[in-house]
């Protein structure tokens, strides 16, 4: 019979998974923003630029908070 993992380990694993997921989303948005900013230099404004910048801000704040705990 296997013993279940302690709740602390489950919570820690879930937290690390959330951090990893948010970091991947942030990296993906970074790539997208590079393209959007390159287009902006050429005079084309992406309709998603402002929304993606807000997402980056939100994700970075969340990651900073989670990693600091």
N, CA, C and O atoms as a Tripos MOL2 file, in Angstrom:
@<TRIPOS>MOLECULE
protein
  276   275    69     0     0
PROTEIN
NO_CHARGES

@<TRIPOS>ATOM
      1 N           0.8330   -1.1680    0.0000 N.3       1 UNK1
      2 CA          0.0000    0.0000    0.0000 C.3       1 UNK1
      3 C           0.8890    1.2460    0.0000 C.2       1 UNK1
      4 O           1.7610    1.3900    0.8570 O.2       1 UNK1
      5 N           0.6620    2.1550   -0.9730 N.am      2 UNK2
      6 CA          1.4650    3.3740   -1.0430 C.3       2 UNK2
      7 C           0.8580    4.4580   -0.1710 C.2       2 UNK2
      8 O          -0.3610    4.6110   -0.1030 O.2       2 UNK2
      9 N           1.7190    5.1990    0.4860 N.am      3 UNK3
     10 CA          1.2510    6.3230    1.2890 C.3       3 UNK3
     11 C           1.0200    7.5200    0.3830 C.2       3 UNK3
     12 O           1.7940    7.7710   -0.5410 O.2       3 UNK3
     13 N          -0.0500    8.2560    0.6540 N.am      4 UNK4
     14 CA         -0.3140    9.4720   -0.1200 C.3       4 UNK4
     15 C           0.7000   10.5380    0.2540 C.2       4 UNK4
     16 O           1.2110   10.5700    1.3740 O.2       4 UNK4
     17 N           0.9840   11.4160   -0.7110 N.am      5 UNK5
     18 CA          1.9180   12.5130   -0.4480 C.3       5 UNK5
     19 C           1.2800   13.4710    0.5520 C.2       5 UNK5
     20 O           0.0710   13.6990    0.5190 O.2       5 UNK5
     21 N           2.0870   14.0200    1.4250 N.am      6 UNK6
     22 CA          1.5520   14.9950    2.3810 C.3       6 UNK6
     23 C           0.9510   16.1930    1.6510 C.2       6 UNK6
     24 O           1.4120   16.5510    0.5670 O.2       6 UNK6
     25 N          -0.0610   16.8080    2.2280 N.am      7 UNK7
     26 CA         -0.7090   17.9550    1.5790 C.3       7 UNK7
     27 C           0.2640   19.0830    1.2470 C.2       7 UNK7
     28 O           0.0750   19.7970    0.2620 O.2       7 UNK7
     29 N           1.3040   19.2470    2.0630 N.am      8 UNK8
     30 CA          2.2770   20.3070    1.8080 C.3       8 UNK8
     31 C           2.9900   20.0800    0.4730 C.2       8 UNK8
     32 O           3.2480   21.0230   -0.2750 O.2       8 UNK8
     33 N           3.3060   18.8020    0.1870 N.am      9 UNK9
     34 CA          3.9780   18.4890   -1.0740 C.3       9 UNK9
     35 C           3.0440   18.6900   -2.2580 C.2       9 UNK9
     36 O           3.4710   19.1640   -3.3110 O.2       9 UNK9
     37 N           1.7740   18.3340   -2.0940 N.am     10 UNK10
     38 CA          0.8070   18.5440   -3.1630 C.3      10 UNK10
     39 C           0.6330   20.0290   -3.4460 C.2      10 UNK10
     40 O           0.5820   20.4400   -4.6050 O.2      10 UNK10
     41 N           0.5420   20.8270   -2.4050 N.am     11 UNK11
     42 CA          0.3890   22.2720   -2.5780 C.3      11 UNK11
     43 C           1.6340   22.8630   -3.2220 C.2      11 UNK11
     44 O           1.5380   23.7360   -4.0840 O.2      11 UNK11
     45 N           2.7970   22.3910   -2.8060 N.am     12 UNK12
     46 CA          4.0520   22.8940   -3.3850 C.3      12 UNK12
     47 C           4.1500   22.5150   -4.8560 C.2      12 UNK12
     48 O           4.5570   23.3320   -5.6820 O.2      12 UNK12
     49 N           3.7820   21.2940   -5.1850 N.am     13 UNK13
     50 CA          3.8230   20.8410   -6.5740 C.3      13 UNK13
     51 C           2.8530   21.6530   -7.4340 C.2      13 UNK13
     52 O           3.1810   22.0270   -8.5600 O.2      13 UNK13
     53 N           1.6820   21.9190   -6.9110 N.am     14 UNK14
     54 CA          0.6930   22.7200   -7.6460 C.3      14 UNK14
     55 C           1.2030   24.1410   -7.8510 C.2      14 UNK14
     56 O           1.0250   24.7220   -8.9210 O.2      14 UNK14
     57 N           1.8340   24.6960   -6.8280 N.am     15 UNK15
     58 CA          2.3830   26.0600   -6.9240 C.3      15 UNK15
     59 C           3.4950   26.1100   -7.9690 C.2      15 UNK15
     60 O           3.5420   27.0310   -8.7850 O.2      15 UNK15
     61 N           4.3850   25.1250   -7.9450 N.am     16 UNK16
     62 CA          5.4710   25.0880   -8.9280 C.3      16 UNK16
     63 C           4.9410   24.9030  -10.3470 C.2      16 UNK16
     64 O           5.4800   25.4800  -11.2910 O.2      16 UNK16
     65 N           3.9050   24.1170  -10.4980 N.am     17 UNK17
     66 CA          3.2870   23.9240  -11.8160 C.3      17 UNK17
     67 C           2.6670   25.2340  -12.3040 C.2      17 UNK17
     68 O           2.7840   25.5730  -13.4820 O.2      17 UNK17
     69 N           2.0150   25.9660  -11.4140 N.am     18 UNK18
     70 CA          1.4210   27.2560  -11.7890 C.3      18 UNK18
     71 C           2.5070   28.2620  -12.1770 C.2      18 UNK18
     72 O           2.3410   29.0220  -13.1310 O.2      18 UNK18
     73 N           3.6070   28.2650  -11.4410 N.am     19 UNK19
     74 CA          4.7220   29.1600  -11.7610 C.3      19 UNK19
     75 C           5.2870   28.8160  -13.1300 C.2      19 UNK19
     76 O           5.5500   29.7040  -13.9410 O.2      19 UNK19
     77 N           5.4720   27.5360  -13.3840 N.am     20 UNK20
     78 CA          6.0080   27.0830  -14.6720 C.3      20 UNK20
     79 C           5.0620   27.4750  -15.8150 C.2      20 UNK20
     80 O           5.5090   27.9460  -16.8610 O.2      20 UNK20
     81 N           3.7790   27.2840  -15.6150 N.am     21 UNK21
     82 CA          2.7820   27.6160  -16.6340 C.3      21 UNK21
     83 C           2.7920   29.1190  -16.9120 C.2      21 UNK21
     84 O           2.7920   29.5350  -18.0710 O.2      21 UNK21
     85 N           2.8010   29.9300  -15.8640 N.am     22 UNK22
     86 CA          2.8260   31.3880  -16.0420 C.3      22 UNK22
     87 C           4.1140   31.8360  -16.7350 C.2      22 UNK22
     88 O           4.0850   32.7460  -17.5640 O.2      22 UNK22
     89 N           5.2310   31.2110  -16.4060 N.am     23 UNK23
     90 CA          6.5020   31.5650  -17.0400 C.3      23 UNK23
     91 C           6.4780   31.2310  -18.5300 C.2      23 UNK23
     92 O           7.0060   31.9850  -19.3470 O.2      23 UNK23
     93 N           5.8660   30.1020  -18.8810 N.am     24 UNK24
     94 CA          5.7480   29.7520  -20.2940 C.3      24 UNK24
     95 C           4.8610   30.7340  -21.0380 C.2      24 UNK24
     96 O           5.1780   31.1230  -22.1620 O.2      24 UNK24
     97 N           3.7480   31.1430  -20.4240 N.am     25 UNK25
     98 CA          2.8670   32.1260  -21.0460 C.3      25 UNK25
     99 C           3.5910   33.4570  -21.2260 C.2      25 UNK25
    100 O           3.4400   34.1210  -22.2520 O.2      25 UNK25
    101 N           4.3770   33.8410  -20.2220 N.am     26 UNK26
    102 CA          5.1200   35.0950  -20.2930 C.3      26 UNK26
    103 C           6.1530   35.0390  -21.4110 C.2      26 UNK26
    104 O           6.3210   36.0160  -22.1400 O.2      26 UNK26
    105 N           6.8370   33.9290  -21.5560 N.am     27 UNK27
    106 CA          7.8200   33.7800  -22.6300 C.3      27 UNK27
    107 C           7.1500   33.8400  -23.9950 C.2      27 UNK27
    108 O           7.6750   34.4570  -24.9210 O.2      27 UNK27
    109 N           6.0050   33.2070  -24.1190 N.am     28 UNK28
    110 CA          5.2640   33.2270  -25.3750 C.3      28 UNK28
    111 C           4.8070   34.6420  -25.7190 C.2      28 UNK28
    112 O           4.8980   35.0710  -26.8690 O.2      28 UNK28
    113 N           4.3220   35.3510  -24.7250 N.am     29 UNK29
    114 CA          3.9120   36.7380  -24.9540 C.3      29 UNK29
    115 C           5.1090   37.6050  -25.3360 C.2      29 UNK29
    116 O           4.9710   38.5220  -26.1450 O.2      29 UNK29
    117 N           6.2670   37.3300  -24.7700 N.am     30 UNK30
    118 CA          7.4730   38.0850  -25.1090 C.3      30 UNK30
    119 C           7.8260   37.9530  -26.5750 C.2      30 UNK30
    120 O           8.2090   38.9280  -27.2220 O.2      30 UNK30
    121 N           7.6960   36.7400  -27.0980 N.am     31 UNK31
    122 CA          7.9690   36.5130  -28.5230 C.3      31 UNK31
    123 C           6.9550   37.2720  -29.3690 C.2      31 UNK31
    124 O           7.3170   37.9100  -30.3580 O.2      31 UNK31
    125 N           5.7000   37.2030  -28.9830 N.am     32 UNK32
    126 CA          4.6400   37.9020  -29.7150 C.3      32 UNK32
    127 C           4.8560   39.4110  -29.6780 C.2      32 UNK32
    128 O           4.6560   40.1000  -30.6790 O.2      32 UNK32
    129 N           5.2630   39.9160  -28.5220 N.am     33 UNK33
    130 CA          5.4920   41.3620  -28.3880 C.3      33 UNK33
    131 C           6.6490   41.8290  -29.2550 C.2      33 UNK33
    132 O           6.6080   42.9370  -29.7910 O.2      33 UNK33
    133 N           7.6770   41.0100  -29.4030 N.am     34 UNK34
    134 CA          8.7900   41.3900  -30.2700 C.3      34 UNK34
    135 C           8.3000   41.6250  -31.6870 C.2      34 UNK34
    136 O           8.6970   42.5900  -32.3390 O.2      34 UNK34
    137 N           7.4420   40.7470  -32.1560 N.am     35 UNK35
    138 CA          6.8800   40.8850  -33.4980 C.3      35 UNK35
    139 C           6.0050   42.1380  -33.5820 C.2      35 UNK35
    140 O           6.0920   42.9030  -34.5430 O.2      35 UNK35
    141 N           5.1730   42.3350  -32.5790 N.am     36 UNK36
    142 CA          4.2890   43.5100  -32.5660 C.3      36 UNK36
    143 C           5.0810   44.8090  -32.5370 C.2      36 UNK36
    144 O           4.7140   45.7740  -33.2090 O.2      36 UNK36
    145 N           6.1600   44.8430  -31.7680 N.am     37 UNK37
    146 CA          6.9730   46.0600  -31.6750 C.3      37 UNK37
    147 C           7.7520   46.3040  -32.9630 C.2      37 UNK37
    148 O           7.9850   47.4520  -33.3410 O.2      37 UNK37
    149 N           8.1540   45.2360  -33.6330 N.am     38 UNK38
    150 CA          8.8170   45.3800  -34.9330 C.3      38 UNK38
    151 C           7.8390   45.9850  -35.9430 C.2      38 UNK38
    152 O           8.2080   46.8590  -36.7270 O.2      38 UNK38
    153 N           6.5910   45.5130  -35.9180 N.am     39 UNK39
    154 CA          5.5680   46.0730  -36.8000 C.3      39 UNK39
    155 C           5.2950   47.5320  -36.4580 C.2      39 UNK39
    156 O           5.0560   48.3480  -37.3480 O.2      39 UNK39
    157 N           5.3290   47.8600  -35.1740 N.am     40 UNK40
    158 CA          5.0970   49.2400  -34.7380 C.3      40 UNK40
    159 C           6.1690   50.1710  -35.2870 C.2      40 UNK40
    160 O           5.8770   51.3110  -35.6480 O.2      40 UNK40
    161 N           7.4050   49.6940  -35.3520 N.am     41 UNK41
    162 CA          8.4860   50.4970  -35.9210 C.3      41 UNK41
    163 C           8.2390   50.7780  -37.3990 C.2      41 UNK41
    164 O           8.7230   51.7740  -37.9380 O.2      41 UNK41
    165 N           7.4880   49.9000  -38.0470 N.am     42 UNK42
    166 CA          7.1800   50.0780  -39.4560 C.3      42 UNK42
    167 C           5.8680   50.8510  -39.6510 C.2      42 UNK42
    168 O           5.3980   51.0170  -40.7760 O.2      42 UNK42
    169 N           5.2920   51.3130  -38.5540 N.am     43 UNK43
    170 CA          4.0800   52.1150  -38.6260 C.3      43 UNK43
    171 C           2.7890   51.3360  -38.5190 C.2      43 UNK43
    172 O           1.7130   51.9010  -38.7190 O.2      43 UNK43
    173 N           2.8670   50.0540  -38.2100 N.am     44 UNK44
    174 CA          1.6670   49.2260  -38.0760 C.3      44 UNK44
    175 C           1.4300   48.9170  -36.6030 C.2      44 UNK44
    176 O           2.3030   48.3720  -35.9270 O.2      44 UNK44
    177 N           0.2480   49.2670  -36.1110 N.am     45 UNK45
    178 CA         -0.0930   49.0250  -34.7130 C.3      45 UNK45
    179 C          -0.9450   47.7720  -34.6090 C.2      45 UNK45
    180 O          -2.0480   47.7160  -35.1520 O.2      45 UNK45
    181 N          -0.4340   46.7730  -33.9140 N.am     46 UNK46
    182 CA         -1.1750   45.5300  -33.7060 C.3      46 UNK46
    183 C          -2.3560   45.8050  -32.7810 C.2      46 UNK46
    184 O          -2.2310   46.5200  -31.7870 O.2      46 UNK46
    185 N          -3.5040   45.2250  -33.1240 N.am     47 UNK47
    186 CA         -4.6900   45.4530  -32.2960 C.3      47 UNK47
    187 C          -4.5590   44.8260  -30.9090 C.2      47 UNK47
    188 O          -5.2450   45.2430  -29.9750 O.2      47 UNK47
    189 N          -3.6850   43.8300  -30.7650 N.am     48 UNK48
    190 CA         -3.5170   43.1270  -29.4930 C.3      48 UNK48
    191 C          -2.3640   43.6540  -28.6410 C.2      48 UNK48
    192 O          -2.1330   43.1520  -27.5410 O.2      48 UNK48
    193 N          -1.6450   44.6490  -29.1290 N.am     49 UNK49
    194 CA         -0.4460   45.1040  -28.4260 C.3      49 UNK49
    195 C          -0.7490   45.5690  -27.0040 C.2      49 UNK49
    196 O          -0.0830   45.1410  -26.0610 O.2      49 UNK49
    197 N          -1.7280   46.4250  -26.8410 N.am     50 UNK50
    198 CA         -2.0520   46.9510  -25.5120 C.3      50 UNK50
    199 C          -2.5150   45.8330  -24.5860 C.2      50 UNK50
    200 O          -2.1090   45.7750  -23.4250 O.2      50 UNK50
    201 N          -3.3630   44.9510  -25.0960 N.am     51 UNK51
    202 CA         -3.8620   43.8330  -24.2930 C.3      51 UNK51
    203 C          -2.7180   42.9040  -23.8890 C.2      51 UNK51
    204 O          -2.6620   42.4560  -22.7440 O.2      51 UNK51
    205 N          -1.8150   42.6140  -24.8120 N.am     52 UNK52
    206 CA         -0.6890   41.7380  -24.4930 C.3      52 UNK52
    207 C           0.2690   42.3810  -23.5040 C.2      52 UNK52
    208 O           0.8290   41.6890  -22.6540 O.2      52 UNK52
    209 N           0.4680   43.6790  -23.5940 N.am     53 UNK53
    210 CA          1.3170   44.3700  -22.6170 C.3      53 UNK53
    211 C           0.7120   44.2850  -21.2200 C.2      53 UNK53
    212 O           1.4350   44.1170  -20.2380 O.2      53 UNK53
    213 N          -0.6050   44.4010  -21.1270 N.am     54 UNK54
    214 CA         -1.2760   44.2680  -19.8280 C.3      54 UNK54
    215 C          -1.1330   42.8450  -19.2870 C.2      54 UNK54
    216 O          -0.9360   42.6490  -18.0880 O.2      54 UNK54
    217 N          -1.2350   41.8440  -20.1850 N.am     55 UNK55
    218 CA         -1.0580   40.4590  -19.7630 C.3      55 UNK55
    219 C           0.3510   40.2300  -19.2250 C.2      55 UNK55
    220 O           0.5340   39.5480  -18.2160 O.2      55 UNK55
    221 N           1.3470   40.8040  -19.9060 N.am     56 UNK56
    222 CA          2.7330   40.6690  -19.4480 C.3      56 UNK56
    223 C           2.8780   41.2720  -18.0570 C.2      56 UNK56
    224 O           3.5100   40.6820  -17.1810 O.2      56 UNK56
    225 N           2.2990   42.4310  -17.8600 N.am     57 UNK57
    226 CA          2.3730   43.0900  -16.5520 C.3      57 UNK57
    227 C           1.7180   42.2280  -15.4710 C.2      57 UNK57
    228 O           2.2830   42.0430  -14.3930 O.2      57 UNK57
    229 N           0.5440   41.7100  -15.7580 N.am     58 UNK58
    230 CA         -0.1820   40.8800  -14.7930 C.3      58 UNK58
    231 C           0.5940   39.6070  -14.4650 C.2      58 UNK58
    232 O           0.7480   39.2480  -13.2980 O.2      58 UNK58
    233 N           1.0810   38.9280  -15.5070 N.am     59 UNK59
    234 CA          1.8360   37.6920  -15.2870 C.3      59 UNK59
    235 C           3.1240   37.9390  -14.5250 C.2      59 UNK59
    236 O           3.4860   37.1630  -13.6410 O.2      59 UNK59
    237 N           3.8210   39.0230  -14.8640 N.am     60 UNK60
    238 CA          5.0860   39.2900  -14.1840 C.3      60 UNK60
    239 C           4.8530   39.6200  -12.7110 C.2      60 UNK60
    240 O           5.6400   39.2180  -11.8540 O.2      60 UNK60
    241 N           3.7860   40.3450  -12.4150 N.am     61 UNK61
    242 CA          3.4610   40.6360  -11.0140 C.3      61 UNK61
    243 C           3.1310   39.3520  -10.2620 C.2      61 UNK61
    244 O           3.5680   39.1590   -9.1270 O.2      61 UNK61
    245 N           2.3540   38.4720  -10.9030 N.am     62 UNK62
    246 CA          1.9770   37.2090  -10.2630 C.3      62 UNK62
    247 C           3.2070   36.3440  -10.0230 C.2      62 UNK62
    248 O           3.3550   35.7550   -8.9520 O.2      62 UNK62
    249 N           4.0910   36.2650  -11.0170 N.am     63 UNK63
    250 CA          5.3140   35.4690  -10.8630 C.3      63 UNK63
    251 C           6.2100   36.0340   -9.7730 C.2      63 UNK63
    252 O           6.7670   35.2880   -8.9680 O.2      63 UNK63
    253 N           6.3450   37.3410   -9.7500 N.am     64 UNK64
    254 CA          7.1790   37.9780   -8.7350 C.3      64 UNK64
    255 C           6.6460   37.6610   -7.3490 C.2      64 UNK64
    256 O           7.4200   37.3890   -6.4310 O.2      64 UNK64
    257 N           5.3250   37.6950   -7.1920 N.am     65 UNK65
    258 CA          4.6980   37.4070   -5.9090 C.3      65 UNK65
    259 C           4.8950   35.9340   -5.5230 C.2      65 UNK65
    260 O           5.2540   35.6340   -4.3840 O.2      65 UNK65
    261 N           4.6640   35.0230   -6.4630 N.am     66 UNK66
    262 CA          4.7880   33.6020   -6.1790 C.3      66 UNK66
    263 C           6.2250   33.1860   -5.8700 C.2      66 UNK66
    264 O           6.4660   32.3960   -4.9570 O.2      66 UNK66
    265 N           7.1620   33.7130   -6.6230 N.am     67 UNK67
    266 CA          8.5650   33.3450   -6.4120 C.3      67 UNK67
    267 C           9.0700   33.9400   -5.0930 C.2      67 UNK67
    268 O           9.9410   33.3620   -4.4420 O.2      67 UNK67
    269 N           8.5320   35.0760   -4.7070 N.am     68 UNK68
    270 CA          8.9660   35.7220   -3.4750 C.3      68 UNK68
    271 C           8.4370   35.0690   -2.2130 C.2      68 UNK68
    272 O           8.8610   35.4180   -1.1110 O.2      68 UNK68
    273 N           7.5300   34.1400   -2.3540 N.am     69 UNK69
    274 CA          6.9400   33.5040   -1.1550 C.3      69 UNK69
    275 C           7.8080   32.4130   -0.6200 C.2      69 UNK69
    276 O           7.4600   31.7810    0.3780 O.2      69 UNK69
@<TRIPOS>BOND
     1     1     2 1
     2     2     3 1
     3     3     4 2
     4     3     5 am
     5     5     6 1
     6     6     7 1
     7     7     8 2
     8     7     9 am
     9     9    10 1
    10    10    11 1
    11    11    12 2
    12    11    13 am
    13    13    14 1
    14    14    15 1
    15    15    16 2
    16    15    17 am
    17    17    18 1
    18    18    19 1
    19    19    20 2
    20    19    21 am
    21    21    22 1
    22    22    23 1
    23    23    24 2
    24    23    25 am
    25    25    26 1
    26    26    27 1
    27    27    28 2
    28    27    29 am
    29    29    30 1
    30    30    31 1
    31    31    32 2
    32    31    33 am
    33    33    34 1
    34    34    35 1
    35    35    36 2
    36    35    37 am
    37    37    38 1
    38    38    39 1
    39    39    40 2
    40    39    41 am
    41    41    42 1
    42    42    43 1
    43    43    44 2
    44    43    45 am
    45    45    46 1
    46    46    47 1
    47    47    48 2
    48    47    49 am
    49    49    50 1
    50    50    51 1
    51    51    52 2
    52    51    53 am
    53    53    54 1
    54    54    55 1
    55    55    56 2
    56    55    57 am
    57    57    58 1
    58    58    59 1
    59    59    60 2
    60    59    61 am
    61    61    62 1
    62    62    63 1
    63    63    64 2
    64    63    65 am
    65    65    66 1
    66    66    67 1
    67    67    68 2
    68    67    69 am
    69    69    70 1
    70    70    71 1
    71    71    72 2
    72    71    73 am
    73    73    74 1
    74    74    75 1
    75    75    76 2
    76    75    77 am
    77    77    78 1
    78    78    79 1
    79    79    80 2
    80    79    81 am
    81    81    82 1
    82    82    83 1
    83    83    84 2
    84    83    85 am
    85    85    86 1
    86    86    87 1
    87    87    88 2
    88    87    89 am
    89    89    90 1
    90    90    91 1
    91    91    92 2
    92    91    93 am
    93    93    94 1
    94    94    95 1
    95    95    96 2
    96    95    97 am
    97    97    98 1
    98    98    99 1
    99    99   100 2
   100    99   101 am
   101   101   102 1
   102   102   103 1
   103   103   104 2
   104   103   105 am
   105   105   106 1
   106   106   107 1
   107   107   108 2
   108   107   109 am
   109   109   110 1
   110   110   111 1
   111   111   112 2
   112   111   113 am
   113   113   114 1
   114   114   115 1
   115   115   116 2
   116   115   117 am
   117   117   118 1
   118   118   119 1
   119   119   120 2
   120   119   121 am
   121   121   122 1
   122   122   123 1
   123   123   124 2
   124   123   125 am
   125   125   126 1
   126   126   127 1
   127   127   128 2
   128   127   129 am
   129   129   130 1
   130   130   131 1
   131   131   132 2
   132   131   133 am
   133   133   134 1
   134   134   135 1
   135   135   136 2
   136   135   137 am
   137   137   138 1
   138   138   139 1
   139   139   140 2
   140   139   141 am
   141   141   142 1
   142   142   143 1
   143   143   144 2
   144   143   145 am
   145   145   146 1
   146   146   147 1
   147   147   148 2
   148   147   149 am
   149   149   150 1
   150   150   151 1
   151   151   152 2
   152   151   153 am
   153   153   154 1
   154   154   155 1
   155   155   156 2
   156   155   157 am
   157   157   158 1
   158   158   159 1
   159   159   160 2
   160   159   161 am
   161   161   162 1
   162   162   163 1
   163   163   164 2
   164   163   165 am
   165   165   166 1
   166   166   167 1
   167   167   168 2
   168   167   169 am
   169   169   170 1
   170   170   171 1
   171   171   172 2
   172   171   173 am
   173   173   174 1
   174   174   175 1
   175   175   176 2
   176   175   177 am
   177   177   178 1
   178   178   179 1
   179   179   180 2
   180   179   181 am
   181   181   182 1
   182   182   183 1
   183   183   184 2
   184   183   185 am
   185   185   186 1
   186   186   187 1
   187   187   188 2
   188   187   189 am
   189   189   190 1
   190   190   191 1
   191   191   192 2
   192   191   193 am
   193   193   194 1
   194   194   195 1
   195   195   196 2
   196   195   197 am
   197   197   198 1
   198   198   199 1
   199   199   200 2
   200   199   201 am
   201   201   202 1
   202   202   203 1
   203   203   204 2
   204   203   205 am
   205   205   206 1
   206   206   207 1
   207   207   208 2
   208   207   209 am
   209   209   210 1
   210   210   211 1
   211   211   212 2
   212   211   213 am
   213   213   214 1
   214   214   215 1
   215   215   216 2
   216   215   217 am
   217   217   218 1
   218   218   219 1
   219   219   220 2
   220   219   221 am
   221   221   222 1
   222   222   223 1
   223   223   224 2
   224   223   225 am
   225   225   226 1
   226   226   227 1
   227   227   228 2
   228   227   229 am
   229   229   230 1
   230   230   231 1
   231   231   232 2
   232   231   233 am
   233   233   234 1
   234   234   235 1
   235   235   236 2
   236   235   237 am
   237   237   238 1
   238   238   239 1
   239   239   240 2
   240   239   241 am
   241   241   242 1
   242   242   243 1
   243   243   244 2
   244   243   245 am
   245   245   246 1
   246   246   247 1
   247   247   248 2
   248   247   249 am
   249   249   250 1
   250   250   251 1
   251   251   252 2
   252   251   253 am
   253   253   254 1
   254   254   255 1
   255   255   256 2
   256   255   257 am
   257   257   258 1
   258   258   259 1
   259   259   260 2
   260   259   261 am
   261   261   262 1
   262   262   263 1
   263   263   264 2
   264   263   265 am
   265   265   266 1
   266   266   267 1
   267   267   268 2
   268   267   269 am
   269   269   270 1
   270   270   271 1
   271   271   272 2
   272   271   273 am
   273   273   274 1
   274   274   275 1
   275   275   276 2
@<TRIPOS>SUBSTRUCTURE
     1 UNK1         2 RESIDUE 1 A UNK
     2 UNK2         6 RESIDUE 1 A UNK
     3 UNK3        10 RESIDUE 1 A UNK
     4 UNK4        14 RESIDUE 1 A UNK
     5 UNK5        18 RESIDUE 1 A UNK
     6 UNK6        22 RESIDUE 1 A UNK
     7 UNK7        26 RESIDUE 1 A UNK
     8 UNK8        30 RESIDUE 1 A UNK
     9 UNK9        34 RESIDUE 1 A UNK
    10 UNK10       38 RESIDUE 1 A UNK
    11 UNK11       42 RESIDUE 1 A UNK
    12 UNK12       46 RESIDUE 1 A UNK
    13 UNK13       50 RESIDUE 1 A UNK
    14 UNK14       54 RESIDUE 1 A UNK
    15 UNK15       58 RESIDUE 1 A UNK
    16 UNK16       62 RESIDUE 1 A UNK
    17 UNK17       66 RESIDUE 1 A UNK
    18 UNK18       70 RESIDUE 1 A UNK
    19 UNK19       74 RESIDUE 1 A UNK
    20 UNK20       78 RESIDUE 1 A UNK
    21 UNK21       82 RESIDUE 1 A UNK
    22 UNK22       86 RESIDUE 1 A UNK
    23 UNK23       90 RESIDUE 1 A UNK
    24 UNK24       94 RESIDUE 1 A UNK
    25 UNK25       98 RESIDUE 1 A UNK
    26 UNK26      102 RESIDUE 1 A UNK
    27 UNK27      106 RESIDUE 1 A UNK
    28 UNK28      110 RESIDUE 1 A UNK
    29 UNK29      114 RESIDUE 1 A UNK
    30 UNK30      118 RESIDUE 1 A UNK
    31 UNK31      122 RESIDUE 1 A UNK
    32 UNK32      126 RESIDUE 1 A UNK
    33 UNK33      130 RESIDUE 1 A UNK
    34 UNK34      134 RESIDUE 1 A UNK
    35 UNK35      138 RESIDUE 1 A UNK
    36 UNK36      142 RESIDUE 1 A UNK
    37 UNK37      146 RESIDUE 1 A UNK
    38 UNK38      150 RESIDUE 1 A UNK
    39 UNK39      154 RESIDUE 1 A UNK
    40 UNK40      158 RESIDUE 1 A UNK
    41 UNK41      162 RESIDUE 1 A UNK
    42 UNK42      166 RESIDUE 1 A UNK
    43 UNK43      170 RESIDUE 1 A UNK
    44 UNK44      174 RESIDUE 1 A UNK
    45 UNK45      178 RESIDUE 1 A UNK
    46 UNK46      182 RESIDUE 1 A UNK
    47 UNK47      186 RESIDUE 1 A UNK
    48 UNK48      190 RESIDUE 1 A UNK
    49 UNK49      194 RESIDUE 1 A UNK
    50 UNK50      198 RESIDUE 1 A UNK
    51 UNK51      202 RESIDUE 1 A UNK
    52 UNK52      206 RESIDUE 1 A UNK
    53 UNK53      210 RESIDUE 1 A UNK
    54 UNK54      214 RESIDUE 1 A UNK
    55 UNK55      218 RESIDUE 1 A UNK
    56 UNK56      222 RESIDUE 1 A UNK
    57 UNK57      226 RESIDUE 1 A UNK
    58 UNK58      230 RESIDUE 1 A UNK
    59 UNK59      234 RESIDUE 1 A UNK
    60 UNK60      238 RESIDUE 1 A UNK
    61 UNK61      242 RESIDUE 1 A UNK
    62 UNK62      246 RESIDUE 1 A UNK
    63 UNK63      250 RESIDUE 1 A UNK
    64 UNK64      254 RESIDUE 1 A UNK
    65 UNK65      258 RESIDUE 1 A UNK
    66 UNK66      262 RESIDUE 1 A UNK
    67 UNK67      266 RESIDUE 1 A UNK
    68 UNK68      270 RESIDUE 1 A UNK
    69 UNK69      274 RESIDUE 1 A UNK
